[in-house]
Each structure stands twice: as C-alpha cells, then as structure tokens.
Amino acid sequence: MRDPAGGGAVWAGRFSRAEGEAPRRRRWPSVALALEADAALPAAVRYRWDADTEILTASVDDRRGGGWPSTVLTLEAPSGGWVTLELRGGRLCGLEVAVWPPVRRRALLRVPRPTLVGHACCPAAGGAAEVAVDVALVAERDGGGGTVRLGVGEARAARVARVARDMLVEVDDAGTLAGVWLLAVPPLPLLA
C-alpha cells in the first residue's frame, strides 16, 4: 500500500520502507536469546483474540516506551504453523500465533518454575526488520485452555525465565529458544 501522505514509501504491515528498497528479511536456523535478570516486577501481558481468524496476540507492556516493534521474527513450521515474535530494541515485547501448529490437548500442563525473572533479548536481531526461521512448532493447551505452551524445535532441557507476568520463555543450553509459555490466556470469544 502506498504511503497515505504521498511520501514515496511502501507500507507493509507495521513497517514502511522507501519505494524500490528491498525489505531487510533474513533467514536464520534458530533464534538465539540472552536472558537478562531484572529485579522490577514483571510487566503485564495483554491478550487479544481475533474471533474470525483465531489469531492470538500477546503484547508485553514495555515500560521503556517506544512505538512499534523494530524486528519481527517469524517462526515458520513445516506443519503450516506460523508464530511471530516481536522485538523492540532487541527485547521480546510480543508474540502472535497467526496459524496454529498442531495443538495437543492435555488434561493438565505443569507450568515450570522460572529460574530467572527478567527479559529475553535477541542481540543478533540488530538492524534486521524481518527474520524468518524454519523450525518445528507444536502447541499444547491445558483442559481449560488458559495455559498454552508453544514448543520450538525438538523437545530438550531448557532454563525458564519469566519475561512478563503471564509469559515464560524456555532457552536451551546453547542459548536458543526452546519454547514459550502463555499463562492466563482468555478463551476464544466464540467459545466463551
């Protein structure tokens, strides 16, 4: 879509670029994350369902301010799953499940105990507006649907960090994303 102000920019989603400029999309084999401790109370998570498409968006209240995310990491699964991680200044600030990977329903999902409270940062994302990662994805939901785990890649041991009041991130020993936990997820409006 053309810039409504007529400035010669092309608008694509949340990002704009000068006309003729190629998007800065990169492909990575995995998502490397650094966990940084923060003694402040974890930020809140705002969930939003799109009832027509079943897209779930989880936005972390970023106390640093700022506008739109500066980097979008898209996890693309062979199964068709499509999950977007949003970064602002390299820090995880949101997630969107655009196309759900296969969902396993569990009577009970045991939420792991976080070993750290802080932030998940992706230092390698500097300067990239869009990054695509081809990786296996799986989703697990508890019986009530309020707890969701998005597994990234093969199941493996990982450290768990609370990056927001209702969001946990799993990072394996190699420093790569192994999973994301979404807690207190509201029901899909059509099912409520």
C-alpha positions in Angstrom: 0.0 0.0 0.0 1.3 3.5 -0.8 2.1 6.0 1.9 -1.1 7.9 2.5 0.9 11.1 3.0 2.3 10.6 -0.5 5.9 10.4 0.7 7.0 7.7 -1.7 7.1 4.9 1.0 5.6 1.5 0.7 3.7 0.3 3.7 3.9 -3.4 4.6 2.3 -4.3 7.9 3.9 -2.4 10.7 6.9 -1.4 8.7 7.4 1.1 6.0 10.3 1.3 3.5 11.3 3.7 0.8 9.9 2.9 -2.7 12.2 0.5 -4.5 14.0 -0.5 -1.3 14.1 -4.3 -0.8 12.9 -5.5 2.6 15.6 -6.5 5.0 14.4 -10.1 5.6 16.9 -12.6 6.8 16.7 -16.4 7.3 18.1 -17.9 10.5 18.4 -21.6 11.5 17.3 -20.8 15.1 16.6 -17.9 17.5 19.4 -17.1 19.9 18.2 -15.4 23.1 20.1 -14.0 26.0 18.3 -13.9 29.4 18.8 -10.7 31.4 17.8 -10.5 35.1 15.6 -7.6 36.2 14.5 -7.0 39.8 11.5 -5.0 38.8 8.0 -6.6 38.9 7.3 -8.4 35.6 5.3 -6.4 33.1 1.7 -7.3 32.3 0.6 -9.2 29.2 -2.4 -8.1 27.1 -4.0 -10.9 25.1 -6.3 -10.3 22.1 -8.1 -12.9 20.1 -9.3 -12.3 16.5 -12.5 -14.2 16.6 -12.7 -14.5 12.8 -9.3 -16.0 12.3 -8.4 -17.4 15.7 -5.2 -15.4 15.7 -3.9 -14.9 19.3 -1.8 -11.8 20.1 0.1 -11.4 23.4 1.6 -8.0 23.9 4.0 -7.3 26.8 3.7 -3.8 28.4 7.1 -2.3 27.6 7.9 0.3 30.3 10.7 1.7 28.1 8.1 3.2 25.8 8.7 3.5 22.1 6.5 2.7 19.2 6.1 -0.4 17.0 8.4 -3.4 17.3 11.7 -2.9 15.4 12.2 -6.5 14.5 9.8 -9.3 13.6 11.0 -12.9 14.0 8.7 -15.3 12.1 8.8 -19.0 13.1 7.6 -21.0 10.1 6.9 -24.7 10.7 6.7 -27.4 8.0 3.2 -28.3 9.5 2.0 -24.8 8.5 2.3 -23.2 11.9 3.2 -19.5 11.8 4.3 -17.7 15.0 5.7 -14.2 15.1 7.9 -12.9 17.9 8.1 -9.1 18.2 11.2 -7.4 19.4 11.7 -3.7 20.4 15.3 -2.7 20.9 16.2 -6.4 20.7 13.9 -7.3 23.7 10.9 -9.6 23.3 7.8 -7.5 23.6 5.1 -9.6 22.0 4.0 -12.7 20.2 1.3 -13.6 17.6 0.1 -17.0 16.7 -1.2 -16.4 13.2 -1.5 -20.0 12.2 -1.7 -22.6 15.0 0.7 -25.5 14.7 -0.8 -28.9 15.7 -2.4 -28.5 19.2 -2.2 -31.2 21.8 -4.8 -31.0 24.5 -3.6 -32.1 27.9 -5.7 -32.6 31.0 -3.0 -30.7 32.9 0.1 -28.8 31.8 2.6 -28.4 34.6 4.0 -24.9 34.3 7.7 -24.9 35.0 9.2 -22.9 37.8 11.2 -20.0 36.4 14.8 -19.7 37.5 15.1 -16.1 36.5 12.8 -13.0 36.2 13.8 -10.5 33.6 14.0 -10.1 29.8 14.6 -12.2 26.7 16.8 -10.4 24.3 18.0 -11.2 20.8 21.2 -9.3 20.2 21.7 -10.7 16.7 18.5 -9.0 15.5 20.1 -5.6 15.4 19.3 -3.9 12.1 17.0 -6.6 10.7 13.4 -5.7 10.3 12.2 -9.2 9.4 13.8 -12.6 10.2 12.4 -16.0 9.2 13.2 -19.2 11.0 12.2 -22.6 9.6 11.6 -24.7 12.7 9.2 -27.4 14.0 6.4 -26.0 16.2 4.0 -27.7 18.5 1.3 -26.2 20.8 0.0 -27.7 24.0 -3.1 -26.5 25.9 -4.5 -27.5 29.2 -8.0 -28.7 29.6 -9.4 -25.2 30.3 -7.3 -23.6 27.5 -5.8 -20.9 29.8 -2.3 -22.3 29.7 -0.5 -22.7 26.3 3.0 -23.9 25.6 4.5 -23.3 22.2 7.4 -25.7 21.7 10.1 -24.6 19.3 12.2 -27.4 17.7 12.9 -30.7 19.3 11.9 -31.2 22.9 15.0 -30.6 25.1 16.1 -29.4 28.5 15.9 -25.7 29.0 16.2 -22.9 31.5 12.9 -21.0 32.1 12.6 -17.2 32.6 9.6 -15.1 33.5 9.7 -12.3 30.9 6.2 -11.0 31.8 3.6 -11.6 34.4 1.9 -14.3 32.2 4.7 -15.2 29.8 7.6 -17.6 30.3 10.4 -18.3 27.8 12.5 -21.5 27.6 16.1 -21.2 26.5 18.3 -24.3 26.0 22.0 -24.7 27.0 23.1 -23.5 23.5 21.2 -20.2 24.1 18.4 -20.9 21.6 14.7 -20.6 22.0 13.1 -23.9 23.1 9.5 -22.7 24.0 7.2 -20.0 25.2 4.5 -20.4 27.8 1.4 -18.2 27.8 -0.5 -18.2 31.1 -4.0 -16.9 31.9 -5.0 -16.9 28.2 -8.6 -15.8 27.9 -10.9 -18.1 26.0 -11.5 -17.6 22.3 -14.6 -15.3 22.2 -16.7 -17.7 20.2 -16.1 -20.4 22.8 -16.6 -18.2 25.8 
